[in-house]
């Protein structure tokens, strides 16, 4: 995601905030996207009437807007295409050997 988002800040956020989330499967991509969009994710949330404290990922507590959502969709599509290319390339390389 950080590569496809072409953001140096994404890599900085991965190293700064990636381990903040309990789930490594969520923390690193969430940190990358936070860096790409320059927004802050996490913090306290209300889950079915219960307040749950979570660490903040990112530093800019601005509102997310439609441009952020469109950029996120574009990045995710690029990530999907890159992964397909990598899987096919790996399959071809393995098949040739």
Secondary structure, DSSP 4 states (H G I P E B T S, - for coil): -TTTTT-HHHHHHHHHHTTTSS-HHHHHHHHHHHHHHT--EES-EEETTEEE---EESS--PPP-HHHHHHHHHHHHHHHHHHHHHHHHHHHHHHH-
